[in-house]
Amino acid sequence: MKKQYLSYQDTIDFLAQAMEKHPNLIRLESIGETHEGRPIMMVTVSQDVAYADLKPALLYTGTIHAREWIGIELAVNFVQYLLDNYPSNPDVVEALTRNTLYMVPCLNPDGFEYSRQHFSFWRKNRRDNGDGTFGVDLNRNFGINFKRTTNTQSNIYGGPAAFSEPETSAIKGFVESHSNIRIALDYHSQGNVFFPAHKFNHEAEIEGTDLNIMCANMANEIYKVTKRQYGIHRGKPPANLIHGSGREYYYDRGILSSVVEVGSRNIPDYLINMSQSVDENIPALLYALSTAINYSDLAPKRPDNFTIKEVSSNQVVLSWDDITDDRLHEGNSNVPLSNNDEGCYYQIYRSESPKYQCTRENLIAITSQNEYTDKQLKSGHRYFYNLRKVNRISRIKSPFAPEVKIKTSLEKDEFAFTLFPNPEQIGYVGELTQANNREHFGYNSLFIGVNKTKGVCYGVIDFNLDRLPDDAIIKDAVFSLYPMNRVGAKIENYGEWSVSILNPDDICDITNFDEIRSATPLQTLGNAIDSDQLTQGIWKDWRFSALEKRLIEEQLVKGRLLLRIQGPDTLPLCNDSQMMQFDIGYGRFGGGIHYRPTLDLIYTRKPYQVALSATDCHTIEQEAHYPAELRSGFDYQGETVFGQVGFSLSCISNNTDIAITQAYFEIESGSLVGVEQPMRFTVEMAELDSLDYYSVKHREKIEFIGYEVSSEDLAKAPRQRFMFDSSARQYLEQLHADGKHVTLIIRATSASRQREAIIDWHGLEGEHRPQLVIDYIQRRHQALDVPQNLEAQLQDGAVKLTWDNPDHPDFVGAYVVRNSFHPPRTPLDGVKLYAGKDSYTFDRFGNANIPKYYSVFSYDNVPNYSVPAMIKFSTDEVTPIVCDEFEPQDEAEKRYRDGD
């Protein structure tokens, strides 16, 4: 299995030979020496390598954990790729012309060789700890958030002090003497996931969007090669997941940094799995190298104050400022415009999911303005916008503005509801844990799939539908889960995960494994997801089809929607796990309200229907006016004869908040007199003070109803319907709200001049009289008043927000949002902190030492959201931030976190 892998000396020999052949591209040097006397080799690759240190740089480190051999293999193959494609490939030429690659293929040479020759799964370096144990976990030995421990036997023993090891000391010295490093990627295995760095304060950082997009664009390059989807996961409060990592050390120095976990095994089958991992990551690495310059001093400034100006059901207006205003974060009063900002334009990207790539695929606008209107959006949907500046001449791009998130308003006949399961309604049942399955509900995670410890496991979510009306008509439904860990899915391209709707009448106890396993699904949602597509750290959505939406409607009578999430239920020979872990938001180490599984619904309601008979009608000619008669056409002089029909809306609900979902005018013709040439008849709405001929002929045209009908149509089908379009329905709603009558004018047209050509329509008498048929629902149109007296104060280390809710019978709750960069303009424009009837909440997910903005919205049952009450919070008081240490949920997770 191992013979295809390179030794450390093989790697050095390859790089030395490459430098001999390409002295202008490659420089090889040792930056230090290990405990066992091996050199720690750094290779520099750049066009005109003598000037490499003057260019923006990407730092690559690999195999800091001895058993994670991908670091060496990818490094060597990427260098070979650059050599093979220089100078024939313009992308490679541009990347090496503008940027520099610093690469340490193996930051742990002693440990790697020990792993290669003695013990494959050795992790640490080979320090003699003096007590009969060996090794320090080098990725716990850096200086940021370092934790001193004494358990030298532990696989995650961080050493006696930060940077105590020659390997970490060497890379520290190199980084601190090379301020041109703008991106750092640390290659590990396993997981097929990017772990961007964070600063342990659990706030959105100004570079957070850059990190997510860099990783998403790299993931897109990987996907193009093998269709494998890498995740992106920064970790969540309030737990410390790692101490003393290189990733956080680099990030603390202002370097965009991420760990890249490659593959599903440390030392996989080389010809199949390792070669795939190498091949798919080469284009991603080239992308990362090429983008280093965009985070250098040569780049334009990051656009500032990117925010939402207006949002409706089908469009959003975005705006931003020209220059970066760091006053909120750094206290600067003046930020001069950089020369790199002259002659720039902006690129705007839109996606429908977070952590999505920004590529030509979703580039929606290029503009030199400071405002953009995005149109033709879908109502009630979430959209994510990203903005950067580009220099017209150099094509160097700025860092990204912090991502803007919106949710469009609902259409006038729509309602929305987001369902969350209660703790006792969500959990997993395991084949080998049946005595404890009840305890798995409301506790941290769903384990779904199969392993040798738990056996087969199913996720169970029982949504309560009682708060939805029985007559709801589901227009859109999306079920969302947050995959938080896929390390337990160890087998490449094996098994699939899916979601099924179960009949709740078939299940007596949702915590009973046998009942859940044996239940026959009513329907399985959409397509199953195979293991290469199940990402970590990116919400996974299942959108319901038309059939599945009807199933939800059927479950409304039962008041429950019961879902089962299933994965693979067998394991191949000599494999021990294919298990995926999803967050449920509950439990001490669940992610909280941000990570609960959700069922987002957009629905309308079964409409009321009224058929209104005409209250009056008139025939209006140039020389006469005939009440109670209804004709239209042309008189003996060829002048138009108008028909008028009136309706009263008084029998519709006296509630002014209605939405008309459908309306049509129905009329039936009687005799057709003198019609020798084809005629057409139109119906339009009008507002008339009088029905004299002049007023009717010169009326202000308001809305045409439906399409005109011809005299030939009437000869075949005397009764005709004229449908109201959306604009005409809105006008009807306004007439109803104002207590006015509806006036319709019937007018004849003809391509040929005609005389004494008349259609006699049925009037007010008999069963054939004109009708106006209206379908409508009752629904609030206007939002409630804004919450008043919003205040923020520090209490017990957390920000406490208080406000006064509006006193209104339609008040449902207040929605509280935090944003680190600008006042939240909509409920999705930041981090949700609370939704409910209370008039206070605490921000327990943030860092009270960092200035930020809060907004509070009131909402009704639609929901319509008010304009926000907004406040900026900052304090001179320094509040200690205490993070809980990671606490595993089971033995398997503990072993993983302990490096075993």
MARZAMAR-822790 format. One record per residue (C-alpha): residue in one letter; x negated, y, z negated. Coordinates in steps of 0.02 Angstrom, whole numbers, plus 50000, padded with zeros to 5 digits. Each point is the difference from the previous one (the first is absolute). Example, Ala and Ser with C-alpha at 12.3 -4.5 7.8 and 13.67 -1.06 7.14 Angstrom:
REM MARZAMAR-822790
A493854977549610/S499315017250033/
END
This chain:
REM MARZAMAR-822790
M500005000050000/K498635012149951/K498714997250135/Q500685013750112/Y499765013349866/L498455010949994/S498774999849857/Y499405016549927/Q498334997950089/D500924996450164/T500885016749977/I498385009549969/D499174991650150/F501455004650113/L499975018249946/A498105001050016/Q500084993250178/A501415012050042/M498965014849940/E498534994350106/K501114999550155/H500965016149962/P498885011649900/N501025015350049/L501614992149934/I499504990049846/R498985003249844/L499734986449869/E499405003549823/S500054992949825/I500895010849870/G499524989249851/E499534982949935/T501034986949909/H499624990749838/E499254985950103/G498965011650109/R501065000350158/P500105016550096/I501705008550009/M500065004150185/M500865015350074/V500215001450188/T500385016850080/V500805000650173/S500215016150097/Q499555007750166/D498315008549974/V499834991349834/A498655012149944/Y501395012849977/A501234987949922/D500005008449830/L500645016250079/K501614992050061/P501594995249906/A499824982049946/L500954984249959/L499254989349861/Y500324981350016/T499634988349855/G500284981350005/T499864984549891/I499885009149835/H500834984149935/A498854985650042/R501324988050065/E500825012750118/W498954996550152/I501075010350119/G498945015349959/I498434993150082/E500884991750146/L501015015350048/A498495011649980/V498904990050116/N501364997750129/F500465018549996/V498205005250028/Q499904987750145/Y501635007150070/L499295017749995/L498414994450088/D500964990250132/N501165014650038/Y498775014549996/P499955009550117/S501344991750109/N501485002749882/P500445018649983/D500854997249832/V498414992549929/V498945013950075/E501125013549927/A500044991649829/L498104998649991/T499715017350074/R501085008749872/N499804988549850/T498794989049906/L500244982549933/Y499124995549837/M500194981449970/V499494988849855/P500524982950064/C499684991949830/L499955010149840/N499744984249898/P498604990150085/D499554989349848/G501794995049965/F500354996750184/E498534988250018/Y500504991249839/S501764998250069/R499324993750166/Q498794987449930/H500674994549829/F501775005049952/S501165006250137/F501165009749885/W498685009549902/R500585018249986/K498745010349901/N498185004850026/R498614989849918/R499515010849850/D499364989349856/N501135005849859/G498804992749871/D501314989049917/G499994985550121/T501215008450121/F499635008450164/G500775013850100/V500915016550000/D501535003850107/L499245014150103/N501725006850043/R500295003349815/N498295008349974/F500305017150079/G500215015349891/I501825004850028/N501184992649870/F498614988349945/K500494988249858/R498684992849887/T500324981949952/T498974986349916/N500704984450082/T498524996250113/Q500804983750058/S501455009250079/N500055001150189/I500435018449980/Y498655004249871/G499515017850044/G498255000249926/P499235008749850/A500225017450075/A500595008750156/F498734998350143/S498954988249894/E499714988950152/P498715003350135/E501304997350136/T501235013149937/S498585011749953/A499324998750177/I501645004350085/K500285014149875/G498335007650044/F500344998750185/V501745007649991/E499465014349890/S498615004450121/H501144999550153/S501365013049986/N500504996750181/I500954984149951/R501855003550029/I500774982450000/A499514984549901/L500684982650036/D499604985649882/Y500354983050082/H500654985849892/S501044984350017/Q501424995549979/G501755006950030/N500135008550171/V500295016649913/F499245017349981/F499785006449823/P499745019050015/A499155008449854/H500905009949866/K499555011449855/F500974991049864/N501165014849973/H501464992450096/E500395016150094/A500065002650187/E498265006450045/I499665011950142/E499024986350090/G501324986749969/T500785002250171/D498284999350083/L499614983749912/N501654991950045/I499925005450182/M498184994950020/C500444982749934/A501604999250103/N499085004550159/M498684986949963/A501394987549965/N500765004350169/E498344996150085/I499974983249911/Y501794996450050/K499615003150184/V498714985949997/T500874986049904/K501755006849956/R499494998449817/Q500715013749890/Y498885006749862/G500795008249848/I499555016249911/H500115000549811/R499295013249882/G500644992549839/K501335007049885/P500115007749828/P499884997149858/A498744985550006/N498125000850026/L499694986950132/I498125002450015/H498525007749909/G498355006250070/S500324996650185/G498985007150143/R501585005650086/E500445012449862/Y498205005749983/Y499945005150183/Y501715008249991/D499495009949846/R498625007650107/G501265006150129/I499794985350119/L501534991750075/S499814982449935/S500884983350015/V499704981949963/V500444988750148/E500524982649947/V499794988650151/G500744982950029/S500864988149881/R498464990349940/N498265005149946/I499094987450111/P501234994050132/D499824989050152/Y498775010150102/L500534995750176/I501845003849969/N500275011449851/M498365009249974/S499785003450186/Q501785007050006/S499665011149850/V498425006750081/D500765002850172/E501555009049935/N499015011549886/I498735006250128/P501215012150088/A500595005949829/L498225003849947/L499685009450162/Y501545010649966/A499395003949823/L498275004650063/S500725011550133/T501095009349875/A498655004649873/I499725016650087/N501815004949967/Y499625000949815/S498405010150016/D499635018649994/L500145000150189/A501864996349993/P501405012949996/K500795003449832/R501424989249939/P501705008150040/D500775007049843/N501765000449928/F500704987350121/T501814999349947/I501834998750048/K500935015550053/E501694992550046/V500774982750011/S501644994750081/S500734983350053/N499024999550163/Q498555012049988/V498685007349885/V499045016350007/L498204998449939/S498845014549960/W498215002749940/D498675013249974/D498435002950101/I498684998349866/T499694989049850/D500565008149839/D499074991549859/R500615012449870/L501194987649921/H498594987749969/E498425010349988/G500525017649951/N499335008050159/S500855016350045/N499305001550176/V499644986250125/P499185006950156/L500424993050170/S498624988550060/N499245002650173/N500494982050035/D501835005349986/E499935011750149/G500824993550159/C500904985749914/Y501674991450025/Y501004988449889/Q500494981850019/I501604993949917/Y500344981649970/R501624991849947/S500354982549934/E501424991249912/S498934991649868/P498635005949882/K498164995750025/Y500274999350187/Q498675003550129/C499815016750089/T499644995550181/R500625005250170/E501454988149975/N500815011249869/L499275017050047/I501605010050027/A499335017750027/I498495010650042/T500265018349960/S499065015949961/Q501475006649898/N500234998649812/E501734992550011/Y500774985250088/T501784993450018/D500164981350019/K501674995450077/Q501074984950040/L499694991449835/K501144987149921/S501125005449857/G499604993849825/H498294993350052/R498295002549926/Y498615007950102/F498175003049959/Y499055014350082/N498125002950013/L499105015450063/R498225003850048/K499075013750093/V498914996950154/N498645010950074/R500395002550184/I498184999950055/S499134987349888/R501564989249971/I499464998249819/K501524997649890/S500365006649828/P500474989449849/F501874996849987/A501195010949904/P500874990449859/E501374989350076/V501755007350005/K501464988249968/I501815003550043/K501684991650004/T501195007450126/S501735005149945/L501504988950028/E501275002350137/K501655007549946/D500864983049986/E498554991049914/F499604995349821/A498384992749933/F499604989049852/T498384992349939/L500214984449896/F498724994249873/P500174983349910/N500095000349811/P498554991049911/E501044984749963/Q500494999050184/I498274998550075/G498654987049975/Y499274983950067/V500314981749967/G498584987550006/E500064981450030/L498724996149864/T500525014049881/Q501834995549977/A499945001549811/N499435018050018/N500935005950155/R501225010649901/E498525009749931/H499435004450176/F501465011950024/G499665018549976/Y498164996549976/N498725008450114/S499964989650158/L500814987850119/F498884985250041/I500604992550164/G499244985350093/V499114984949927/N498484996249895/K499434985649892/T500365009249837/K501795005550029/G500524988650143/V501265007150123/C500655017249947/Y501505010050061/G500395018349968/V501785003949946/I500855017150009/D501815002349951/F500625017350053/N501565006849915/L501185007450130/D501345006149880/R499605018450030/L500354998650186/P501805002450059/D500894984350060/D500385008250167/A498195004550038/I499474997350181/I498124997150000/K499125010050136/D498204996549948/A499224988649870/V498164997549957/F499274988749866/S498255004949941/L498674990949898/Y498275005949946/P498654986650026/M498745003349863/N498794985550016/R499664987450138/V498384992649934/G500964984249952/A500424997550184/K498364991450038/I500364991250164/E499835009950160/N501524999850113/Y500994987449898/G501805001049944/E501315013550010/W501075010249881/S501835004250026/V501555006949912/S501674991049995/I501735005249945/L500764987149881/N501814997649951/P500075005249816/D501464988049974/D498784985650031/I498835005449858/C500464998449818/D498295005249932/I498815010650105/T498554994549888/N500274981550043/F498704994050124/D501014985350067/E501535010750033/I499005013250091/R499024987350103/S501534989950053/A501105015050045/T500495000950183/P499685017450070/L501425009750076/Q498715008850109/T498125002750009/L499525018150032/G499115004150161/N498374991650043/A498944990549876/I498305007749963/D498464989350020/S498525001249884/D498975010850117/Q501375013250001/L500405000549814/T499005014849941/Q499535006149828/G500415017649944/I501205004750141/W501884998749977/K500774985950099/D501725003550071/W501344988350062/R501325009350103/F501694991550007/S500774995450168/A501835003250041/L500464982449941/E499035002349838/K500835016949967/R501704991550016/L499414987249871/I499655014149877/E501785006350028/E500664982649962/Q498994999649838/L500795016449942/V501524990249943/K498874989449888/G499035015249940/R498314991550029/L498694997750133/L498874985449955/L498334998750091/R498714986249996/I498225003350059/Q499084984350053/G498274996050063/P499064984150047/D500424984949893/T498564988150041/L498115001249998/P498764992350122/L498734987749935/C498695007549882/N500905016749984/D500675006449835/S500995015850036/Q501045009350129/M500875012049881/M500535018150028/Q500325012149858/F501295014150010/D500285014149876/I501715001649917/G499685016349907/Y500494992949830/G498924993349862/R498525008249916/F498904998450153/G501315001950134/G499785015750102/G501535008949932/I501415008250096/H498915002950153/Y499794981450033/R501684992249965/P500754989750141/T501405009850082/L501504997850111/D500305016250094/L501735001550075/I500815012850113/Y501864997450015/T501625008150046/R501744995749938/K501564993150081/P500885015750062/Y501765005949969/Q500975001950163/V501395012450034/A501015001650160/L500635017950011/S501485004150111/A499965016750090/T500855014049904/D500255011050152/C499685000750186/H500175013350136/T499885002150186/I499175016550043/E500185007150175/Q499535016950069/E501805005950006/A500824989349865/H499764991249834/Y500954983949958/P499994994349818/A500274981449963/E499534995550179/L498334993050054/R499415001650179/S498365004250087/G499445002550179/F500235014250127/D501505011250033/Y500705005750169/Q498625013250013/G498624987649959/E499735007349827/T499574988349857/V501394993849890/F499364996349824/G500684987649875/Q499765003049814/V500184987349858/G499845004049814/F499694989049848/S500035003049814/L498644992049894/S500925002549836/C500394981649975/I498144995749994/S499244999349825/N500015016949916/N498194996449951/T499025011950110/D498494988349998/I500454987850139/A499004992950143/I500964995950159/T499244984250072/Q501124998550154/A501385010250081/Y500944999550162/F501435009250083/E501294988850084/I501245006450129/E501144991950129/S500495006850170/G501754999350071/S500315005650179/L498705006450122/V500835013050113/G499215006550160/V498294992649966/E499354997450177/Q498145002349966/P499014992549854/M500105010049840/R499054998349836/F500575004849826/T498935005849856/V500405002249816/E499125012849893/M500135007349827/A500445018349987/E500325013549872/L501405011450058/D500875014649915/S501424999150126/L500574988650140/D500225013150136/Y499294995650169/Y498565012549994/S499414994049828/V500064981850053/K499135002750167/H498605010549925/R499844990049838/E498354996949918/K499504982350048/I499574990249842/E499914981250033/F500504988650143/I500804983949941/G499384984150083/Y499924999250190/E501285006650124/V501224987850079/S500605000150179/S501734999550073/E499554982850069/D499584994249823/L501695006149939/A500904991050140/K499204983749943/A500075002849811/P501155014249944/R499384999749818/Q498245006649979/R498815002749853/F498795014449985/M498614996049874/F499255013649889/D498105000450003/S498955004149846/S500065018850028/A501894999850023/R500194989449843/Q499015012949902/Y501175013450064/L501494989749943/E499224998549827/Q499795018849993/L501815002950051/H500544988149862/A498905008749871/D500705017150053/G501804993749999/K500265004150184/H500984991050135/V499254991350151/T500385007850169/L499654990150159/I500135007050176/I500334988650150/R499355007450162/A500074993650180/T498585001850125/S499914995550184/A498705000750136/S501375005650121/R501165014749973/Q501714993249955/R501735007449973/E501464993149905/A499004984949939/I500564996049824/I499774986049873/D501444998649879/W499364993249834/H501064992149864/G500375013049866/L500554999749819/E501464988250017/G499964981050006/E498694986849975/H498865006650138/R499635016749916/P498195006149989/Q498964993949853/L498385004849915/V499254984549917/I498655003349869/D498904988049901/Y499165008149849/I499124996449836/Q499875010649845/R498215005549966/R499145015049924/H499105011050125/Q499155012549886/A498694996549869/L500265004349817/D499195014849914/V498154999649965/P499464994749824/Q499605014949890/N498675004649871/L498684987650057/E498555000049877/A498424989649978/Q498954997649844/L498684988249936/Q500634987649871/D498974985449933/G498825000750149/A501384999550132/V500935013550093/K501795001649938/L501255008050120/T501685007049943/W501405008150098/D501875003349997/N501094989550114/P501475007850093/D501694997949917/H501024992250139/P501114984450010/D499054994050155/F498305000849914/V499164982950006/G498235003949946/A498395009850009/Y498524994450106/V498245004949943/V498495000350116/R498165004449975/N498825006350135/S498175004349973/F499855011850148/H501595010150026/P501745001849924/P501054985050054/R501335005750124/T500964983750013/P500204985149882/L498784989450101/D498685013750005/G498924993049861/V500024987149861/K501694995749926/L500005001449810/Y501824998349953/A501784998950064/G501495000249883/K501185010349895/D498765005649866/S499365017849995/Y498204995649957/T498624987850047/F498144996949972/D498664998650132/R499124984549934/F499214995550166/G498885015250023/N498515009249928/A500555014749895/N498335008750031/I500335002350185/P501105014450063/K501544994450096/Y501755004650053/Y501654992749943/S501735001350080/V501694994849932/F501494997150115/S501814997049952/Y500964987350103/D501764993150024/N500614982950055/V499635002750186/P498635004649953/N499865018350047/Y498475007649917/S499965017849940/V498625012150038/P498644996549872/A499595008649838/M498105001250011/I498615003149876/K498104999950002/F499174991849851/S498225002649943/T499165000649830/D498325004949930/E500174986449870/V499024984250040/T501034984449971/P499104983249981/I500624987450128/V500114982649927/C500164985650122/D500544982849945/E498784986350040/F500574987150125/E500994985949922/P500284984850112/Q501694991550015/D499344982350010/E498414989849999/A499775000750189/E500065018950002/K498845001049851/R498724989250089/Y500095011150153/R499775016049900/D498584992049904/G499104996250161/D500294981249988/
END
